[in-house]
């Protein structure tokens, strides 16, 4: 069981590294067109949403049992608040890069992905006890 726990934690930190890299790297000199639209939504906003949607899942798999043990019923709130904090930090760090800008709409995309992911995690947690008992204990 320790191997699985450390594997999930390693994947979580790799995910955080990728998010930080994608948030701070300047894509101006690449062939990527992030200013286009898909279904009326700017591509960069979709990327922000997609980038932060897995955060609650990775955090839950990596630290869910530990958070639950220490906070009991508040573990979903801890997942939500930690995701909001990470997304705020990454968006704020973009001000350090002269080719990147802080954007409130990007932050809203980040927040909505974190909230949606947290809701999905809470639903999975509620109904997964019958499917895979003891996974996060």
N, C-alpha and C positions, 0 to 999 in steps of 0.2 A: 504493500500500500504506500510505503514511503516513496518508492520509485515513481508511482503515478502522481503523487503530490508534487514532487520535485520537477517532474516533466511538465506538469501544468504551470508551475511557477516559472520555469524557464521559458515556456512559450509566452507567458504573460509579459515577461521582461523583454523578450524579442519583439513582441507586438508594440510595447511602449517605445522601444528604440525606433521602430519603423514609423510610428506616428510622429515622433519628434523629428525624425529626418524629413518626412514628407511635409511637415508643417514649417520647417525652417529652410528647406532647400528652395532656391530660386529656380523656377522653371522657365524663365524668360528666354534663355538661349537654347531651348529644346524645341522640338517640332510639335509639342503638345499644344493644342488650342483649348485652354481652359475657360475661354470667354464665350464659347458657343452655348447653345441651348438644347436641352432634351426635354420634350414634353412641356416646354415653357419655363423650365427651371435651368438656371445657369449651371454648367458642368462643374465648376469649382465648388458650388454649394452641394451638389450631389456627392461629390468626392468627400467633402467634409462629413456629410451624413453617413456615408458608407464607411468612412474611416473610423468613426466613433461608435457606430452601432455595436461592434463586437466587444467593446470595453467591458460592459457589465458581465457578459458571458465569461470572458477570460478571467476577470477578477473573481467571479463566483467560483469558477473551477479551480483557480489557484489558491484563493484565500477564504472561500466560503465557510468552511468548517471552523477555521480560526476566528473569523469575524463573528460567526454565530455563537461560538463558545464564549467570547468576551462581551458581546453586546446583546445576546439573546434575541429579542424581537426586533431590534433596531438594525439588523444586518442589512436589510434591503435599503434602509436609509443611508447606511454607511457606503454601500455600493453606489447609490445615486450621488451622494455628496462628493465622494472621491472622484467619480467620473466628471462631475461638473467642475471640480477643482482642476483636474488634469486638462480638461478642454479649455478652461479659462487661462491656465498657465501657458499652454501651447499657443493660443491665439495672442496672448500678451507678449510672448517671446518673439513673435514675428516683428515687433517694432524694433528689435535689435538688428534685423537684416534690412539694409537699405532698399532691397528689391522686393520686400514683402510689406504688407500693410495690415494693421488691425482693422477688422471689419465686423461690425455688430451683426450683420446678416449671417456671416460665417459662424459666429458664436451661437446664433439662434439655431442654425443647422446642427452644430455640435450638440447643443443642449437637447434638441428634440430627438436626436439619435440616442443620447444617453438615457433620456426618459423612456423612450420606446423600448430600448434594450433592457432597462431595469424592470419595466412592466412585464416583458416576456420572461425574464429570469424569475420574477416572483410567481408567474403562472406556472412555469416549468417546475419550480421548487414545490409549489402547492400540489401539483398533480404527479410529479415524478416519484414521490414517496411510494406510490403503489406499483410503479414500474421497476424502479431500481432502489429498493430499500437499503438504507445504510450507506449510500454512496458518499455523502458528505459528513458522516459522523466520525 
